[in-house]
């Protein structure tokens, strides 16, 4: 791999690689310089965001607008209610999205974008605090803002020094920094994150319980301990399951029988199908509660010496509520 990286590209003789690397170096330097310039204004901006009774509204136009959308999404997913406002749509009615108690973050490198400046008077009239992310420290935008965050860059990564590249990278990084700082101040933890990302892997691991995934009703095989093993086999087959809960006369779990258990006993005794289920069941099997995280159950099932494919889910009195299947846990995306 190292030799391949050292060879010049046959398509361009190394020129494209050199330009690509130079672009990355310029953008990395822009972010490093930005980190060195952070000061009390950054802290003030975080305080304004945390003090808002409403949402954090993020706006920008053009490339800055694209960055603003991402910053709004990051804020929202890390505990700061947020939305994106398109300034051009704003002057045609969408300013109604912004209400007293909100805070406005405005992205404009020049600080002089007409679309941005058109919405600021209305924001001031309803006392919306404004955080400006700009290189125009003396711009009209800066004059409207309570807090100005400087994102000036030495040059763009664009070889013409025209296309917004390093500047938008700096804006994006600064937006992430604001989101992370606010997230930390709110003590927004993994469980909070999971609640906002229920379809993500982390969300499933931190939210899905055994009760959410267990098989119940006809999909859960359950047989009295006094019933013959033949009935257990029929019940497992009917439920399309791999095991059955064996219960006593009061409905409490006595044990468990898997289809593998039945096959092994048949090899030793072909008459075992007539024996009571209680004679061949595994007593005191590993169980879980319906509120136990499915991820914890998976860990138990995988770390048991012989491995567990099915685990009874029981209530506080030991009565089966369902059966947790290893395949169902994996299918739910919990690994």
N, C-alpha and C positions, 0 to 999 in steps of 0.2 A: 504493500500500500504506500509506504514511504517513497519507494522508487517511482511509483506512478505519479505521486504528487510533485516530484522533482523534475519530471520530464516536461518540456514545453508542449503546449497543446498543438496537435497537427493541424487544427483548423485555423488557428490564428497566430501560431508561433509564440504564444504566451502573452500577446497583447491584451486579450480579453480578460485573462486571469489577472494581469497586472492592474487593469482598470477596475475590475471588480474588487480586488483587495484594497485598492486605494480608496474606493468609495466607502468600504467598510471601515477603514482606518479613519477617514474624515468624520463619519457618523459617530464612531466610538469616541473620538476626541471631543466631539460636540457634547456628548453626554458627560464625559469626564469633566469638561470645563463647567458644565451646568452644575454638577455636583459640588464643585468647588465654590460656586457663587451663591449657593443656598444660604439664606440669612433669616433674620427675624420676620421678613415678609412671608416666607413660607409658613412659619408658625402661625402668623396672623391669618393666613388663608385657611389653614386647618381649623383654627378657632371659629372662623366665620362659617365654615361648613358644618362643624359640630353644633354650632349655636342656632342653626336654621331650624325653625319649627316645621317647615315644609320640606320640599324636595330640593335637590341640587340640579339646576337646569344648566345644560352645557350647550353652547352654540358656537358656530363657526361656519365659514363658507368656503367652497372649493376644497383644496386639500386639507385645510384646517378643519373644515366641516367633517371630513371623513375621520380625522383624528378625534374630533369632538364626540362623534358617535361611539367610538371605541372607549373613550374615557367615561362617557355616561354609562356604558354597559359594565365597565369594570367597577365603577362606584356602586352601581345597583347590586352587583353580585357579591360585593364585599361589605354589605351592611349599610350603605348610604343610599336611601331612596333617590333615584336620579332619572332624568329623561333628556332626550336630545330635542332641541328646538332649531328648526331651520329658519334662519333670519329672513329669507325671502318670503317664506310662508307666514312668518310672524307678522309682517306688516300687512298681511291680507287676512288677518283674523286669528292666527294661531298664537298670538300673544296672550289670548285668553287662557292658554295652558299654564301661564305663570300667575301665581297669586301671592298675596302678602304672606310672608313667612318663608318664601323660597329664597334661594341664593342663586346668582347667575355667574357661571364661569364662561368667559368669552375668550375664544382663541382667534387671534389675528396677528400674524407676524409683523405687519406694517403698523397695525393699529389704526388704519385709515380706510378700511373696507367700507364702501358706501352702504352695503346691505347691513353691516353690523351697526354702523353709526345711526342708521334709521330707526333702530329699535331701542336704543339706549334712553332717549328722553322719556319714553313711555315707562321703561323700567324704573327710572328715577322717580317718576310721579307716584308710583305705588310703593316706593321705598324698598326696592329690591337691592340688597348689597351686591356689588359687582367685583369679581375677581378677574383681572385681566392677565392673560398669558400672552405676552407680546415682546417684540424687540424694540418697539417704539415707546421708550420711556417718557418721551415728551409728546406723545400722540394725543389725538382727541379721545381715543379709547382710554388711555391712561388717566386723563383728566376726569373721566366719569367714574373711575374705579376706586373702591376703598383700598384694594390691595393690588399691587402690580408685581407680577413675577416675570423676571427677565429671561427670555429664551434666545437671546441673540447668539448667532454662530459666526465663526470667522469666515466660513465660506460654505457653499452648498456642495454636496458630493457630485452634483451635475457638473460635467466638464465645462459647461458654458456659465456655470455659477448662476443659473436662472431657475431651473426647476426646483420646487420645494422638496428637499431630500433630507439633508442634515437638520434643517430647521423643524421639519415635521417629526423627525425622530426625537429631537429634543423635546418638542411639545408632548409627544406620546409618553416619553419617559417621565416628564414632570407630572403629567396626569396620573400615571401609575404611582408615583411617589406620594401624591396627595391622597390617593385612594388607600394606599398601604398605611400611611400615617393615621388617617381617620379610622381605618379598620382596627389598628392597634389601640387607638384611644377608646374605641367603643368596646374593647375586649371581645371582638368578634372572633369566635373560635371555630374549630372544625365542625362541631355540631350545628352551629348557626349556618355555616357555609353549606352543609349538607341539606338543610331545610330549603335553601334557595336553589339547590342543584339536585333535586330528587331523582332525575334520570341519569345522573353521572355515576361513575363507579364509586366515588367516595360517598355520595348521597345514599346509594343503595346499601353500602357497608354500614353506614351509621344510622340508617332509618329502618330498613326492612327487618322485621322480627320473625321468629318462628311461626307466630300466629298468622302473619301475612302470607307465608309460603306453604304452610302445612296443608296436606290433603285431608279433606273431611267428607262426611256423607258416604256416598257409594264409592268414592275413590279411596276410601280408607277401610281396610279389612279389619274387622274386629270379631272375635269369636270367644265364647265362654270356655273356660278351662276344662269343663266337663265334656265338651263336644269332641267327637273323634277327629283325629288328624285329617281325615278325608275332608271334613267340613272346612278345615283351615285351608287346605289346598284349593277347594272350590272358591272360598272367599278371596284368597289372594289372586286367583285367576280372574274372578269377576271384577275385582277392583283394578286390574291391570297393575298390580303392585308387586313389591318384592318381599313383603313381610306382612304379618298380621299381629295386632295387639291381642293378647290373651287376657281376659278379665275374669274376676271372681263373680259371685252371685250379686254382690253389691255394686258391680260395675267398676271396681278399682283394678288397676293394672297388676296382673300377676307376672307377666313375662312377655316374651316376643318369640315368634317363630318365623324364620325366613324360608323362602322356597328352597334355598340351599340346604337348610337344616333337614327339610323333608326328604330331599334327594339322598343325603348322606344316610339317613335312617333307613330309607328303602333299600339301599345297598346292603345294609346289615340285617334287615328284617323286613321281608315283603309284607308282613302282616301289620306293620306299624300304623297303617292307615286307619285301623280300627281302634288303636290305643287312644286314651284321652289326651287332649292337647297338652294338659298340664304336666304330662310325663316326659315330654321331649322339649318343652319350651326352655328358653334361656331365662332364668330368673334374675331379678334385679338388673334389668338392662339399663344402659345409660338413657336418661330422659332429659327433656328440657321444658321450660315454661313457655307459654305463648308470648310473653313479653321479652324473652331473651333474644338478643340480636342474632339474626341468621348467620352473621359472620362469625360470632362466637361458637355457634353450633357447628359450623363448618370446621372450625379449628379442632373442636372435640372429636368430630367424626374422623378427621384425617389423622389425628395423633393417637387414637386408640390403636393398640397393638395390631389387631387383625383388620382394622378399618371398619367403619360402619357405613352402610348404605342407606339405612332407614333408622329414624329415631322417634320414639313416641313423644308426643307433646301432651303433657298432663296438667291438670289443675292443681290447686293447693291440697286437695284431698286425694290426689293420686289417680283421678279418673281420666282416662284418655280423652283428649279433645280432637286429636288428629294424628297424622304421621308426617314427619319431615323427611323428605327424600333428598339424597345428595345431588341427584341429577337436577332437581328443581332449583336447588340453591345455585348451582353452577349456571343453569339456564337463565337465572335472574341476573347474572352478571356479577356475582360475588365470588371473587377468587382469592 
